[in-house]
Amino acid sequence: MRSRTGSWLEGARDALPVAGVYAASGVALGVLARQASLGPAEVGAMSLLVYAGSTQFTAVGLLIAGAPHATIVATTLLLSLRSLTYGAALAPYLSTAGGWHRLLLAFGLTDEAFALAVRRFRARGADLAYMAGAVGTASPAWDHSPARAAAAGGAVPSPE
């Protein structure tokens, strides 16, 4: 049996390529967000609160198009509903985790984190340290890159 530290490190290692993609996608979102007149603080808050790349890209696109705020909220809510199916699929594996642990892991649950967790859980059973390592490695890459890119994106007058 792997130690918690060993499992966490394996999750972190497996998530490194995901973190790289998240950082690159976050840069693209940050530059695009500047076109929607969002500053670094706003796009940073969006990344921390929404934490769903496809949803954020859609929201920024709708902002650029001048869509009503109700439309943006409804669209982002509908796009985020897929996370419910991910949570339901992982629920049997997370039953031993405390409530706040489940909440933290659920918040960091993305398509890629789900894929890593399911592969690991099916092969070795529930391994919350592994999932925490994967989520803890990938999340910061997304959380920070859009705001930094939005700050730098102000220096690019016409990113298109």
N, C-alpha and C positions, 0 to 999 in steps of 0.2 A: 504494500500500500504506500502511495506517495505521501510525503508530508504536505501540510497545507502550503508551506513556502514553495516546495517543489511544484505543486499543482499550480499555484499562482504564477510562478515563473514560466511554466509551460503555456498557460493562457496568455501571458504577456508576450511571449515569443511568437505564438501563433497569430496574435493580433497585430504584430508589427507591420505586415504588409497592408492590413486594413487601415492602420493609423496613417500610413503614407498616402493612401488613396484619399482618406478623409481630409488630410492637410491640403492636398492638391485641390480637392473639390471645394474645400472651405475658402481657398484663395479665389477660386472662380466665383463663388457666391459673394464674397466680400466686394469684389470689383463690380459685379452686377448690382449689388445692393446700393452702391454709390449712384448708379443710374436711376435708382428709385428714390434718391435723395435721403437714404438712410445713412446715418453716421456710424462710426465705430461702436459707440455705446448702444445704439439701437440694434444693430446687426449682432452685436455680442449678446445682448439680452435675448434676442430671438433664438440664437444658437443654444443658450443655456436653458431657456424655457420650453422651446418646441423640440429641439434635438431630433429632427428628422429632415435629412437633407432634401429629399424629393419634395417634401411639404414646404420647406423654406424656399427652394427654387421656384416652386409654383406661386407661393405668396408674393415673392419679389416680382415675378413676371406679371402677376395680376395688379400689383401696385403700379408698375411701369405702364400697364395698359389703362390705368385709371378705373379699375373695377371698384364697385362699392365695397366698403369694409365688411358688410354682412356677407357678401359673396365670398370674400377672401376667408373669413372665419369659417363659413360653411364648407368651403372646398377643402381647407386644411384639416378640418375635423373629419371629413369623409376619407381623405387620404390617410389619416392616422389610424383609422379603424382596423387596419390590417394587423396592428400591434396586438389587438385583442386575441387574434388567432395564435400569434406567437406565444403570448402569455398562457393561453389555455393549453398549448402543446407542452410547455415547460412546467406547468403547475404540478404535475405528479413528482417531478424531480426536485421542486423547490419546497415541498411540504415540510421539510425538517428545518428550514431556515426561519429565523425570527421575522416578525412583521416588518421591521425597518430594513432588514437585510433584503427581503423580497422587494421592498419598495425601491431601494437603491439599484438593485439588479434590474428591475423592471424599467426604471427610468433610463438606464443605459442600454436597453435592448433595442438593437437595430437589426436589419436584415442579416448583416454579416455576423454580428454577435450571436444571433439566433442560430445561424448555420454552424458556427464553431461550437456552441454549447450542445446542440443536438447531436452533432457528430461525436463529441466527447462523451456525453451522457449515455448514448446508445452503446458505445464501446465499453465504457467503464462504470456506468452508473452515475448517480448524482455526484457532482464535484463542484461545489459552490466556490471553492478557492480558485479553481480553473476559470470559471465564469467571471469571477471578480477580477482576475488578472487580465482577461481579455477585455472586459468592459473598462477597467481602469487604465488600460493602455490606449485603447481606441478613442475613448471619450475626450480626453484632453486635446487630442489632435483636431477634433472637430470643434470643440468649445472655443479654442483660441484663434484658429486660423482665419475665420471670416472677419472678425473684428480687426485683426492686424492687417488683413488685406484691404478692408474698407478704409483704414487709416492711410495706407500706402496708395490705395486706389484714387484718392483725391488728387494725387500728383499726376495721374494719367487723365488728360482732358477728354479724350475720346477713345475709350477702350475697345470699341467695336472695330 
